[in-house]
Amino acid sequence: MKIALVHDDLIQFGGAEKLLMTFHEIWPEAPIYTSVVSKRWKRICKHKNIKLITSFMQYLPFVERLNREYSVLLFHALAFESFDFSAFDVVLSLSSRYAHAVTIKPETIHICYMNSPGRMFWEPITYFMSTNLILRELVKPILTHLRIWDYTCAQRIDQFITNSKTPKERVKKYYNRNSEIIYPYVDIKKFNLSTSDKEYFLIVSRLQSWKRIDIAVKACGNLNLKLKVVGEGPALIELKKDAGLSVEFLGFVSDEEKKKLLENCTAFINTQYEDFGISPLEALACGKPVIAYGKGGVLETVIPGTTGVFFNKQEVGELEKVLKNFNPKNYNPLICRSSVEKFDKITFVKSIKAFVDKKYTDEKGIGK
């Protein structure tokens, strides 16, 4: 079985990129097709001996910084539809926006691990809230066409996999397609159970406006609570404007630094409506409770009153209420860690490999 991997782009460092690297561990001979690759990701892939195939977008001016703007002009759509997969038996796309748009010959199997149907198509107000007014206005007249195009692309896919109930429901709602849930994982053995508490709250996230990190920045500033924010992104400048003296932005950190930060925090804060969310699981693996906005994937991973607590509105005041009453001693580190054992890497690898193998053998009639 000859397989190709496809991803939206390799610019950011998040859960989707982590899964892509895991896919490549499972199928080390598989090349990765993507629209654009950053210099940092080029170095990583070269070190891992990964074959990268990029699109014409790689040569566009300021493409890393203007990636979102180019997407509105449908450059990504053209990029993914231009790739040639005629030499492959299976194409496995990992998509949040465009990667599922690839075109393949009828005898090739296309399996899509859909993190979420593209927010720019289906939730444009949320997706473009951090962009300038001109870009938001530019999207409006073409939004219907983008949705029709996205829906059409989804009908070409042989099988969808989703990472939790939330994207499963969206795939059904927007594409009228069924999907199978295979949860992402946390590599538990890489994290140490910790009872250390250096009295700071922690956020690990890409800094994008739709993730509503501003809620935590303002709430912790108002209450003079220490907050450390790990991550990079376009919302950083605005977040710094809102930050009080108790809030510290650490930018990009190594995995080892992140692990130490998780092990020594009071609790992890998750402000976004995330489809799944890997970082809260990493905190739980360290024995740390999670304070989360109570929608999306955390409903499947955090147990209120046992491994964390929810706030019900993405509002500063709602989070402040939780922080004022929060007592980390109410949460047992052992229980927090044991709660994520079902999301281990071995289970994920076995599940995704078995799924792809079965789809291939069923479609090709092997063993019949």
C-alpha positions, -999 to +999 in steps of 0.1 A: +000+000+000+015+033-011+002+062+009+005+100+008-002+124+036-018+158+030-019+188+054-033+224+052+001+240+057+032+237+080+035+271+096+020+267+130+029+244+159-003+228+173-022+196+178-029+191+141+008+193+133+016+168+161-009+144+146+007+148+112+041+138+126+025+108+142+010+098+109+044+100+094+058+078+122+032+052+112+039+055+075+076+067+074+079+063+036+049+086+030+056+120+015+038+150+030+019+173+005+011+208+018+005+243+005+032+262+024+061+253+047+078+277+071+116+278+074+114+263+109+093+234+096+116+228+067+145+223+092+123+199+113+113+178+083+149+177+069+160+165+103+133+138+103+141+128+067+106+137+056+099+142+019+079+174+015+060+184-016+048+221-016+026+240-040+032+272-061+021+291-030+056+285-015+069+312-038+042+339-032+055+370-014+051+371+024+032+339+023+038+329+059+024+363+072-004+366+046-015+330+046-050+338+057-054+366+032-043+343+004-069+318+015-097+343+008-084+346-028-087+308-032-050+302-037-052+272-013-080+257-033-059+259-065-029+246-047-044+214-034-063+206-066-030+209-085-013+180-067-009+147-086-016+116-065-018+091-094+011+070-079-007+064-046-032+038-034-043+058-004-044+095+004-048+105+040-056+141+045-055+160+078-077+190+073-091+220+091-095+241+060-082+230+026-063+197+026-094+176+019-098+194-014-073+172-033-085+155-064-076+119-070-083+091-095-113+069-088-093+039-078-073+058-051-089+058-016-092+092+001-095+091+039-099+125+056-091+131+093-112+162+097-102+183+127-132+205+119-149+218+088-132+251+078-142+279+102-136+304+075-165+288+055-189+279+082-181+302+111-167+333+093-175+358+121-155+338+146-127+330+122-121+365+108-127+384+141-089+391+143-085+403+108-089+438+093-122+451+081-113+450+045-106+413+046-139+406+064-158+426+038-140+408+010-152+374+023-189+382+024-198+382-013-179+350-020-189+331+012-218+312-005-194+301-033-168+290-008-194+269+010-206+252-022-170+245-032-162+231+003-193+209+003-185+196-032-149+187-021-163+168+009-185+146-013-154+133-030-140+118+002-143+080+007-143+081+045-142+108+072-126+104+106-132+131+133-114+138+165-145+141+188-182+145+189-182+182+180-166+179+146-185+147+139-217+167+143-204+195+121-193+171+094-229+157+094-245+192+095-224+209+068-215+180+045-243+154+053-215+128+058-210+103+085-177+099+103-159+077+128-144+092+159-107+084+167-096+106+195-062+122+194-037+113+221-015+126+248+019+108+252+014+102+289+048+087+295+065+120+285+048+138+314+056+134+351+029+133+378+036+165+399+023+179+432+045+211+428+026+243+427+045+275+420+012+295+421+006+305+385-020+296+360-010+284+325-022+287+289-006+268+260-021+278+227-017+294+194-025+331+200-056+337+177-085+359+186-111+332+182-095+313+210-105+341+234-073+341+255-081+377+262-106+365+287-080+349+309-055+377+304-080+403+316-094+381+344-060+372+359-049+408+355-080+421+373-075+396+402-037+400+402-032+363+396-001+351+379-007+338+344+019+324+320+010+323+283+029+300+260+025+303+223+028+326+193+002+341+169-014+372+154-033+381+186-002+387+207+000+424+202-036+429+213-032+405+242-002+424+255-022+456+255-048+440+278-023+424+301-015+435+336+018+431+355+008+396+366+006+382+331+037+369+313+040+359+276+067+333+270+063+328+232+075+296+217+090+272+242+106+238+238+088+206+247+110+202+278+102+238+289+065+233+283+066+201+304+082+219+333+056+247+331+028+222+332+043+203+361+046+235+382+014+253+375-016+256+398-040+248+370-044+249+332-068+274+317-086+267+284-107+296+271-115+284+236-143+264+221-120+237+209-130+206+189-108+184+211-078+201+227-045+183+234-030+208+259-057+202+286-048+165+283-011+172+288-020+192+319-041+164+333-013+139+326+009+160+349-019+158+376-031+193+371-067+203+370-082+222+341-103+254+341-122+254+308-149+270+288-176+243+290-182+236+253-166+213+227-140+186+233-134+193+270-168+179+277-153+145+266-120+149+285-126+169+317-148+157+345-163+187+363-156+186+401-131+158+397-105+168+372-115+204+365-142+230+364-161+248+336-172+283+331-203+286+310-198+319+291-168+333+273-168+364+295-142+378+318-167+380+347-176+343+344-139+332+345-133+356+374-160+339+394-143+305+389-108+318+397-120+335+429-134+302+442-108+278+428-089+256+452-063+232+436-064+211+468-099+199+457-084+179+428-064+147+432-034+146+409-036+108+406-072+110+395-064+137+370-036+116+354-056+084+354-085+102+336-064+106+304-049+071+302-076+061+276-061+088+253-027+072+251-006+071+219-005+034+215-043+032+213-044+061+188-017+045+165-034+011+166-068+026+158-057+049+129-036+022+113-063-005+116-088+019+101-067+027+071-057-009+066-093-021+067-105+006+043-078-004+019-084-041+021-122-037+019-119-014-012-094-035-030-111-068-021-080-082-006-085-115+012-119-121-004 
